[in-house]
């Protein structure tokens, strides 16, 4: 995929202490206007279902699992805003000792 190619190209720049990377997302865009209304009643209310969906993605991002993140997107079709920059970053981090954590 293009994200893997670009991630590999940009990886050396990620390791440079003079560079700052900002990858931002507000995650799932849910509702009819986004054509995304996935709901798992087992998670509780709609807001809880959306949160669970996004937290699964966040776990894959924290684990720096580019392949898992891609599989997650294919399986859920989650409309994560910024999914391509996130995937690029995950590929750039594949062979690094960096760690990610959501706070």
Secondary structure, 3 states (H helix, E strand, C coil): CHHHHHHHHHHHHHCCCCCCCCCCCCECCCEHHHCECCCCHHHCCHHHHHHHHHHHHHHHHHCCCHHHHHHHHHHHCCCCECHHHHHHHHHHCCCCCCCCCCC
